[in-house]
């Protein structure tokens, strides 16, 4: 594989240099008359190597800007200060949804945030359970923030899921069902749920 000596060279594919009275191949692109914008990168002008060098020597990106605009454009954080429309105070206007309008039916975002807050505060939700109770909660797929109502609902779901009568007589889930029953029996008597 041979590498091209000049970065930015494109195959001309029959394009000629757009400089007046030049018959060389137009292999190097330069900003065109229509600038980059919403519709894409704009139109390019195509030049030969000598003319693109001449164009680049005279090109001034800051042309037409005030001193303050130039200083702002040269800032290392330029462009980061813009606010996303979703998080602005006027979001929700003109059909743009607000962040608060998004549904979180599984409480995936809220539950995670609550856990982060608890850890930051130093309150471990698991500290109120004994090691055996923690193991039982894990067997049932529950977290340390479980209450009595959640425990009962989860137990009911798992019994229906693993019971042979619900699985066409398949007894392969019997050991899993036994672990769930034992875990529930331990947890329902736990001091935390009293």
FENZI-V568487 format. One record per residue. N is the residue number from 0. SS is DSSP state (helix for helix, strand for strand, loop for the rest). BURIAL is # if it has 9 or more other ideal C-beta (glycine too) atoms within 8 Angstrom, else .. D_CENTER is the distance of its C-alpha to the mean C-alpha in Angstrom with 2 decimals. Layout:
BEGIN
n	ss	burial	d_center
N	SS	BURIAL	D_CENTER
N	SS	BURIAL	D_CENTER
END
This chain:
BEGIN
n	ss	burial	d_center
0	loop	.	38.05
1	loop	.	39.23
2	loop	.	36.94
3	loop	.	37.51
4	loop	.	38.97
5	loop	.	37.11
6	loop	.	33.37
7	loop	.	32.34
8	strand	.	35.22
9	loop	.	34.74
10	loop	.	37.33
11	loop	#	39.56
12	loop	.	40.21
13	loop	.	43.24
14	loop	.	41.73
15	strand	#	44.20
16	loop	#	43.66
17	loop	#	43.48
18	loop	#	45.65
19	loop	.	49.09
20	loop	.	51.70
21	loop	#	49.44
22	loop	.	49.70
23	loop	#	47.18
24	strand	.	44.04
25	loop	#	40.96
26	loop	#	38.48
27	strand	#	36.48
28	strand	#	34.34
29	strand	#	34.32
30	strand	.	32.79
31	loop	#	34.64
32	loop	.	36.27
33	loop	.	33.29
34	loop	.	30.43
35	loop	.	26.73
36	strand	.	25.13
37	loop	.	23.35
38	loop	.	25.25
39	strand	.	24.24
40	loop	.	25.71
41	loop	#	29.18
42	loop	.	32.32
43	strand	#	33.39
44	strand	#	36.91
45	strand	#	38.17
46	strand	#	40.60
47	loop	#	42.52
48	helix	#	41.96
49	helix	.	44.69
50	helix	#	43.63
51	helix	#	39.89
52	helix	.	41.05
53	helix	#	43.27
54	helix	#	40.47
55	helix	.	38.10
56	helix	.	40.92
57	helix	.	41.35
58	loop	.	37.74
59	loop	.	36.59
60	loop	.	32.94
61	loop	.	33.97
62	loop	.	36.82
63	loop	.	37.21
64	loop	.	35.08
65	loop	.	36.66
66	helix	.	36.81
67	helix	.	34.18
68	helix	#	31.77
69	helix	#	32.43
70	helix	.	31.85
71	helix	.	28.52
72	helix	#	27.43
73	helix	.	28.47
74	loop	.	26.48
75	loop	.	23.90
76	loop	.	21.38
77	loop	#	22.29
78	loop	.	19.54
79	loop	.	17.31
80	loop	.	19.39
81	loop	.	18.41
82	loop	.	16.93
83	loop	.	14.26
84	helix	.	16.35
85	helix	#	14.39
86	helix	.	15.29
87	loop	.	18.80
88	loop	.	21.86
89	loop	.	22.92
90	loop	#	19.79
91	loop	.	21.04
92	helix	.	23.81
93	helix	.	24.37
94	helix	.	22.17
95	loop	#	18.89
96	loop	#	17.35
97	loop	.	16.90
98	helix	.	14.09
99	helix	.	16.97
100	helix	.	17.83
101	loop	.	15.07
102	loop	.	16.75
103	loop	.	15.81
104	loop	.	18.84
105	loop	.	18.11
106	loop	.	17.36
107	helix	.	14.28
108	helix	.	12.78
109	helix	.	16.33
110	helix	.	17.78
111	helix	.	15.35
112	helix	.	15.95
113	helix	#	19.64
114	helix	#	19.74
115	helix	.	18.31
116	helix	.	20.93
117	helix	#	23.65
118	helix	.	23.05
119	helix	.	23.09
120	helix	.	26.33
121	loop	.	27.79
122	loop	.	28.60
123	loop	.	28.07
124	loop	#	28.01
125	loop	.	29.69
126	loop	.	32.59
127	loop	.	34.51
128	loop	#	34.89
129	loop	.	37.29
130	helix	.	36.17
131	helix	.	37.69
132	helix	#	35.88
133	helix	#	32.51
134	helix	#	33.33
135	helix	#	34.33
136	helix	#	31.09
137	helix	.	29.17
138	helix	#	31.56
139	loop	#	30.68
140	loop	.	26.91
141	loop	#	26.92
142	loop	.	25.58
143	loop	#	27.65
144	loop	.	27.07
145	loop	#	29.03
146	loop	.	31.94
147	helix	.	35.07
148	helix	.	33.90
149	helix	#	30.67
150	helix	#	32.85
151	helix	.	35.34
152	helix	.	32.83
153	helix	#	31.08
154	helix	#	34.55
155	helix	.	35.62
156	helix	.	32.59
157	helix	#	33.16
158	helix	#	36.92
159	helix	.	36.53
160	helix	.	34.07
161	helix	#	36.26
162	loop	#	39.78
163	helix	#	41.93
164	helix	.	43.14
165	helix	.	39.62
166	helix	#	39.14
167	loop	.	42.32
168	loop	.	44.33
169	loop	.	41.96
170	loop	.	42.66
171	loop	.	40.02
172	loop	#	37.86
173	helix	#	40.85
174	helix	.	39.95
175	helix	.	36.45
176	helix	#	38.14
177	helix	.	40.62
178	helix	#	37.95
179	helix	#	36.29
180	helix	#	39.74
181	helix	#	40.64
182	helix	#	37.38
183	helix	#	37.94
184	helix	.	41.58
185	helix	#	40.68
186	helix	#	37.96
187	helix	.	39.97
188	loop	.	42.65
189	loop	#	40.32
190	helix	.	41.22
191	helix	.	37.71
192	helix	#	38.16
193	loop	.	41.82
END
